[in-house]
Amino acid sequence: MARSLRRTFAAVAGVATALSLASCGMSEDTGSAAPAAAGNAKCETRTPVRLVLQWVAQAQFAGYYAAKDKGFYADECLDVTIQEGGVNIVPQQVLSAGNAEFAVSHVTKTMVTREQGADLVNIGQVFQRGAYLQVAWADSGIKQLSDLRGRKVGSWGFGNELVLFAAMKGAGVDPAKDVKIVQQPFDMSLLLKHEVDAAQAKTYNEYAQLLETVNPATGKLYQPEDFSAISLQEAGYTSLEDGVYARDSWLAKEENKDVAVRFLKATYKGWGFCRDDLAGCVDVVLNNGSALGKGHQTWMLNEVNKLIWPSPAGVGTVDPKAWAQTIKIAVDAKVLKGDPGEAAYRTDLTEKADQELRAEGFDVIGEKFQPQTVEVTAGGK
């Protein structure tokens, strides 16, 4: 269950008060300054900010939890409250209502909210690659997208079908006529029960659920060769997923730009920790109340790291080509009326954060990153 915020922040009255707290970037919007963390001598106060995720605590968001638990936010004079997402918590709506300073969300979902009038802007594209799979049984005859014609195809919906439908159309399969779309829960139960011929999965989550399941015919775990996994990214349909968003109106104040840079800087250090210490980062996620087991979280973080690292232009930098393709998929699907334009994302804040990180000797590219081989455990335990 998602936990709701239990804290509210009193507004800072007056520009004079805001300026008096400028050493830590305090603004009128972020509320009263909190006492500095012990051992953080450079901060007389810390600026409270709120981050809302798009789902519950799991390794998909490990970098944010690591930045908080390892003191990276505190080092940047920030007091960060992390709010979990959930079925009834939509991060872009929480952000647009002013109930958070930052949100993690997919590009397409956030751009829909922006098109509806919210002044949301991408300030850091953490995931550089997409993770969508369409998975079938190995003996189904489904090896490529064109093989989905005439089949029962599972889809989560809620905007998650956009990339799948675009890829199917590109393969000459009309999702409205050539297949039967079945509403899929956020697990792989329909595929395991043979109630669909192919099901949606993310490389870092649902695909692992299949491999963590015992094959009743053998009494052993299913193996990759038991399935046919079609990567939509390899098919040429990358759609950018988790990024960091803020409000244009909030960023209009110089002190808030400074807060954003410091938030991004600490966040990227958190993801760097998760890149360099997989086991230690998994422990951080588990300690923050994840309901998923250590085995599943280890798989998830290893796969999520692949989506982030290496980041050739620097962690958090938007790839204009990947952004344009993501928008095109949404426009072609008529989810967006049109291209939101260049104002929908900005690179200056991430560029400054990365510049400061480089000066401190932090590897913002991760060129030498190598994923680990993760042992699959029954039930992800």
C-alpha positions as CSV (number, residue, x, y, z in Angstrom):
1,M,0.0,0.0,0.0
2,A,1.3,3.5,-0.8
3,R,1.9,5.6,2.2
4,S,0.6,9.2,2.2
5,L,2.7,12.1,3.2
6,R,2.4,12.9,6.8
7,R,4.4,16.1,6.7
8,T,3.4,19.5,5.5
9,F,5.7,22.4,5.3
10,A,4.9,25.9,6.5
11,A,5.4,28.6,3.9
12,V,8.3,31.0,4.3
13,A,7.0,34.5,4.6
14,G,8.6,37.2,2.6
15,V,11.5,37.6,0.2
16,A,13.8,38.7,3.0
17,T,13.4,35.4,4.8
18,A,14.1,33.5,1.6
19,L,17.2,35.5,1.0
20,S,18.4,34.9,4.6
21,L,18.4,31.2,3.8
22,A,20.0,31.5,0.5
23,S,23.1,29.5,1.5
24,C,20.9,26.4,1.3
25,G,18.7,27.6,-1.5
26,M,15.6,28.1,0.7
27,S,12.6,29.5,-1.3
28,E,9.2,30.7,-0.5
29,D,7.7,27.5,-2.0
30,T,9.7,24.8,-0.1
31,G,8.9,25.9,3.4
32,S,10.7,26.3,6.7
33,A,14.3,25.2,6.8
34,A,15.1,22.1,8.9
35,P,18.1,21.8,11.2
36,A,21.3,20.6,9.4
37,A,22.2,16.9,9.5
38,A,24.8,15.9,12.1
39,G,28.2,15.9,10.6
40,N,27.2,18.1,7.7
41,A,29.1,21.2,8.9
42,K,28.6,23.3,5.7
43,C,24.8,23.4,6.1
44,E,23.4,25.7,8.8
45,T,19.9,24.6,7.6
46,R,18.5,22.2,5.1
47,T,15.8,23.0,2.5
48,P,12.8,20.6,2.8
49,V,11.6,19.2,-0.6
50,R,9.2,16.4,-1.5
51,L,9.7,13.8,-4.1
52,V,6.8,11.6,-5.3
53,L,7.5,8.3,-7.0
54,Q,5.2,6.5,-9.5
55,W,5.0,3.3,-7.5
56,V,5.8,1.7,-4.2
57,A,9.4,1.2,-2.8
58,Q,11.4,-1.1,-5.1
59,A,14.7,-1.1,-6.9
60,Q,13.2,0.9,-9.8
61,F,13.7,3.9,-7.5
62,A,16.8,2.7,-5.7
63,G,18.9,5.8,-6.5
64,Y,16.5,8.2,-4.7
65,Y,16.5,6.0,-1.6
66,A,20.3,5.7,-1.7
67,A,20.7,9.4,-2.0
68,K,18.7,9.9,1.1
69,D,20.0,7.0,3.2
70,K,23.7,7.7,2.3
71,G,23.4,11.4,3.1
72,F,23.9,12.7,-0.4
73,Y,20.8,14.9,-0.1
74,A,21.9,16.1,3.3
75,D,25.3,16.9,1.9
76,E,23.6,19.2,-0.5
77,C,21.7,20.9,2.3
78,L,18.4,19.2,1.4
79,D,15.8,17.5,3.6
80,V,14.0,15.2,1.2
81,T,10.8,13.4,1.9
82,I,10.1,10.5,-0.5
83,Q,6.4,9.7,-1.1
84,E,5.6,6.3,-2.6
85,G,3.2,6.2,-5.6
86,G,0.4,3.7,-6.0
87,V,-2.8,2.9,-7.8
88,N,-4.5,6.1,-6.5
89,I,-1.4,8.3,-6.5
90,V,-0.5,9.8,-9.9
91,P,2.9,11.6,-9.5
92,Q,2.4,14.1,-12.2
93,Q,-0.9,15.2,-10.7
94,V,0.6,15.5,-7.2
95,L,3.4,17.6,-8.7
96,S,1.1,19.8,-10.8
97,A,-1.1,20.5,-7.7
98,G,2.0,21.8,-5.9
99,N,2.1,19.0,-3.3
100,A,5.6,18.0,-4.3
101,E,8.7,19.8,-5.7
102,F,9.8,16.8,-7.8
103,A,8.2,13.7,-9.3
104,V,9.4,10.6,-11.1
105,S,7.3,9.7,-14.1
106,H,7.4,8.5,-17.8
107,V,7.7,11.1,-20.5
108,T,4.4,10.3,-22.3
109,K,2.3,10.3,-19.1
110,T,3.7,13.6,-18.0
111,M,3.3,15.2,-21.4
112,V,-0.4,14.3,-21.4
113,T,-0.7,16.2,-18.1
114,R,1.3,19.1,-19.5
115,E,-1.0,19.2,-22.6
116,Q,-3.9,19.5,-20.2
117,G,-2.4,22.7,-18.8
118,A,0.1,21.7,-16.1
119,D,3.4,23.4,-16.4
120,L,5.5,20.3,-15.9
121,V,9.0,20.1,-17.3
122,N,11.6,17.3,-17.5
123,I,14.8,18.3,-15.7
124,G,16.6,15.0,-15.6
125,Q,16.1,11.9,-17.8
126,V,17.4,9.1,-15.5
127,F,16.4,6.1,-17.6
128,Q,18.2,6.4,-21.0
129,R,16.7,3.3,-22.5
130,G,13.3,1.5,-22.5
131,A,12.5,-1.8,-20.9
132,Y,9.4,-3.1,-22.7
133,L,9.1,-6.8,-23.6
134,Q,6.3,-8.8,-25.1
135,V,6.7,-12.4,-23.8
136,A,5.2,-15.6,-25.2
137,W,5.9,-19.3,-24.6
138,A,8.8,-20.6,-26.6
139,D,6.6,-23.2,-28.3
140,S,3.9,-20.7,-29.3
141,G,5.4,-19.9,-32.7
142,I,5.7,-16.2,-31.6
143,K,9.2,-15.1,-32.5
144,Q,8.6,-11.6,-33.8
145,L,5.9,-8.9,-33.6
146,S,4.2,-10.0,-36.9
147,D,3.5,-13.3,-35.3
148,L,1.1,-11.7,-32.9
149,R,-1.6,-11.6,-35.7
150,G,-4.6,-13.5,-34.7
151,R,-3.5,-14.0,-31.1
152,K,-4.7,-13.0,-27.6
153,V,-2.3,-10.2,-26.5
154,G,-2.1,-9.1,-22.9
155,S,-1.6,-5.4,-22.2
156,W,-1.7,-3.3,-19.0
157,G,-3.3,-0.3,-20.6
158,F,-3.2,3.0,-18.7
159,G,-0.8,4.3,-21.4
160,N,1.5,1.4,-21.2
161,E,0.1,0.0,-24.4
162,L,1.4,2.9,-26.5
163,V,4.8,1.4,-27.3
164,L,3.4,-2.0,-27.9
165,F,0.7,-0.8,-30.3
166,A,3.2,1.4,-32.2
167,A,5.6,-1.5,-32.6
168,M,2.7,-3.8,-33.7
169,K,1.6,-1.3,-36.3
170,G,5.2,-1.0,-37.5
171,A,5.2,-4.8,-38.0
172,G,1.9,-4.6,-40.0
173,V,-0.4,-5.8,-37.2
174,D,-3.4,-3.6,-36.4
175,P,-4.1,-3.9,-32.6
176,A,-7.7,-2.9,-33.3
177,K,-8.4,-5.5,-35.9
178,D,-5.7,-8.2,-36.1
179,V,-5.5,-9.3,-32.4
180,K,-7.6,-9.6,-29.3
181,I,-6.3,-7.3,-26.6
182,V,-6.8,-8.7,-23.1
183,Q,-6.6,-6.4,-20.0
184,Q,-3.6,-7.7,-18.2
185,P,-2.9,-7.3,-14.4
186,F,0.5,-6.1,-13.4
187,D,1.9,-9.6,-13.2
188,M,2.4,-12.6,-15.5
189,S,-0.5,-14.8,-14.3
190,L,-2.4,-14.7,-17.6
191,L,0.6,-16.0,-19.6
192,L,1.4,-18.7,-17.0
193,K,-2.2,-19.9,-17.1
194,H,-2.1,-19.8,-21.0
195,E,-5.0,-17.3,-21.0
196,V,-3.1,-15.0,-23.3
197,D,-0.6,-15.9,-26.1
198,A,1.7,-13.0,-25.2
199,A,2.0,-10.7,-22.3
200,Q,3.6,-7.3,-21.5
201,A,6.6,-7.3,-19.2
202,K,9.4,-5.0,-18.2
203,T,13.0,-6.4,-18.3
204,Y,13.4,-5.5,-14.6
205,N,10.2,-6.8,-13.1
206,E,7.6,-9.1,-14.8
207,Y,10.2,-11.0,-16.9
208,A,11.9,-11.9,-13.6
209,Q,8.6,-13.1,-12.2
210,L,8.4,-15.7,-14.9
211,L,11.9,-17.0,-14.1
212,E,11.2,-17.0,-10.4
213,T,8.2,-19.4,-10.9
214,V,8.4,-23.2,-10.5
215,N,7.6,-25.2,-13.7
216,P,5.1,-27.8,-12.4
217,A,6.2,-30.2,-15.1
218,T,9.8,-30.3,-13.8
219,G,9.6,-29.0,-10.3
220,K,12.4,-26.5,-11.2
221,L,12.3,-22.9,-12.0
222,Y,11.4,-21.8,-15.6
223,Q,14.4,-21.0,-17.8
224,P,14.8,-18.2,-20.4
225,E,14.6,-20.9,-23.1
226,D,11.1,-21.6,-22.0
227,F,10.0,-18.2,-23.3
228,S,10.2,-16.1,-26.4
229,A,10.9,-12.5,-25.3
230,I,10.5,-9.8,-27.9
231,S,12.3,-6.5,-27.0
232,L,10.4,-3.5,-28.3
233,Q,13.6,-1.5,-28.0
234,E,15.5,-3.8,-30.3
235,A,12.5,-3.5,-32.7
236,G,13.2,0.2,-32.8
237,Y,10.6,1.5,-30.4
238,T,12.4,3.0,-27.5
239,S,10.1,5.1,-25.3
240,L,11.7,7.1,-22.5
241,E,10.5,6.1,-19.1
242,D,11.6,7.3,-15.6
243,G,12.7,10.9,-15.5
244,V,12.6,13.7,-12.9
245,Y,10.0,16.5,-13.3
246,A,9.4,19.9,-11.7
247,R,7.0,22.8,-12.3
248,D,8.1,25.6,-14.7
249,S,6.6,28.2,-12.4
250,W,8.5,26.8,-9.4
251,L,11.8,26.8,-11.4
252,A,11.2,30.5,-12.4
253,K,12.7,31.5,-9.1
254,E,16.5,31.4,-9.0
255,E,16.7,29.9,-5.6
256,N,14.6,27.0,-6.7
257,K,16.9,26.4,-9.7
258,D,19.7,26.0,-7.2
259,V,17.6,23.6,-5.2
260,A,16.9,21.6,-8.3
261,V,20.6,21.4,-9.3
262,R,21.5,20.2,-5.8
263,F,18.6,17.6,-5.8
264,L,19.7,16.3,-9.2
265,K,23.4,16.2,-8.2
266,A,22.6,14.1,-5.0
267,T,20.2,11.9,-6.9
268,Y,22.8,11.1,-9.6
269,K,25.3,10.2,-6.8
270,G,22.6,7.9,-5.4
271,W,22.4,6.1,-8.7
272,G,26.1,6.0,-8.9
273,F,26.2,4.2,-5.6
274,C,23.7,1.7,-6.9
275,R,25.8,1.2,-10.0
276,D,29.0,0.6,-8.0
277,D,27.5,-1.4,-5.0
278,L,24.6,-3.5,-6.2
279,A,24.3,-5.5,-3.0
280,G,24.6,-2.5,-0.7
281,C,22.0,-0.6,-2.7
282,V,19.6,-3.5,-2.6
283,D,19.9,-3.5,1.2
284,V,18.9,0.2,1.1
285,V,15.7,-0.6,-0.8
286,L,14.8,-3.4,1.5
287,N,15.4,-1.2,4.5
288,N,12.9,1.2,3.1
289,G,10.0,-1.2,3.3
290,S,9.9,-2.9,-0.1
291,A,7.5,-5.9,-0.1
292,L,9.5,-7.6,-2.8
293,G,12.2,-10.1,-1.8
294,K,16.0,-9.7,-2.0
295,G,16.4,-11.9,-5.0
296,H,13.8,-10.0,-7.1
297,Q,15.2,-6.6,-6.0
298,T,18.7,-7.7,-7.0
299,W,17.5,-8.7,-10.4
300,M,15.5,-5.5,-10.7
301,L,18.4,-3.2,-9.8
302,N,20.8,-5.0,-12.1
303,E,18.3,-4.5,-15.0
304,V,17.6,-0.9,-14.0
305,N,21.3,-0.1,-14.0
306,K,21.4,-1.2,-17.6
307,L,18.7,1.4,-18.4
308,I,20.9,4.2,-16.9
309,W,24.5,3.2,-17.5
310,P,26.4,4.0,-19.5
311,S,25.0,7.5,-20.0
312,P,27.2,8.8,-22.9
313,A,26.3,12.5,-22.5
314,G,26.2,12.4,-18.7
315,V,23.7,10.9,-16.3
316,G,20.3,12.5,-16.6
317,T,20.9,14.1,-20.0
318,V,18.0,14.0,-22.4
319,D,18.8,12.3,-25.7
320,P,16.9,14.5,-28.2
321,K,16.4,11.6,-30.7
322,A,15.0,9.3,-28.0
323,W,12.8,12.1,-26.8
324,A,11.5,12.9,-30.3
325,Q,10.7,9.2,-30.9
326,T,8.9,8.9,-27.6
327,I,6.7,11.9,-28.5
328,K,6.1,10.6,-32.1
329,I,4.8,7.3,-30.7
330,A,2.4,9.2,-28.4
331,V,1.2,11.6,-31.2
332,D,0.8,8.8,-33.7
333,A,-1.3,6.9,-31.1
334,K,-3.4,10.1,-30.6
335,V,-2.6,10.1,-26.9
336,L,-1.0,13.5,-27.5
337,K,-2.5,16.1,-29.8
338,G,0.9,17.4,-30.8
339,D,4.6,17.8,-30.0
340,P,4.9,19.7,-26.7
341,G,8.0,21.4,-28.1
342,E,11.4,22.1,-26.7
343,A,10.1,23.8,-23.6
344,A,8.9,20.4,-22.3
345,Y,12.4,19.5,-21.2
346,R,15.5,21.5,-20.1
347,T,19.1,20.3,-19.9
348,D,20.8,23.2,-18.1
349,L,20.1,22.0,-14.6
350,T,21.4,18.5,-15.2
351,E,24.4,19.9,-17.1
352,K,25.3,22.0,-14.1
353,A,24.8,19.1,-11.7
354,D,27.0,16.8,-13.9
355,Q,29.6,19.5,-14.2
356,E,29.8,19.8,-10.4
357,L,30.0,16.0,-10.0
358,R,32.8,15.8,-12.6
359,A,34.7,18.4,-10.6
360,E,34.3,16.2,-7.5
361,G,35.7,13.1,-9.4
362,F,32.3,11.4,-9.8
363,D,31.9,9.3,-13.0
364,V,28.8,10.7,-14.6
365,I,29.0,8.4,-17.7
366,G,29.7,5.0,-16.3
367,E,31.5,3.9,-19.4
368,K,33.1,0.9,-17.6
369,F,29.8,-0.3,-16.1
370,Q,29.3,-4.0,-16.4
371,P,26.0,-5.6,-15.3
372,Q,26.3,-8.6,-12.9
373,T,25.0,-12.1,-13.4
374,V,22.1,-12.4,-11.0
375,E,21.1,-15.8,-9.6
376,V,17.3,-16.2,-9.9
377,T,15.6,-17.3,-6.7
378,A,12.2,-19.0,-6.3
379,G,9.6,-16.4,-5.7
380,G,12.3,-13.7,-5.8
381,K,13.2,-14.4,-2.2
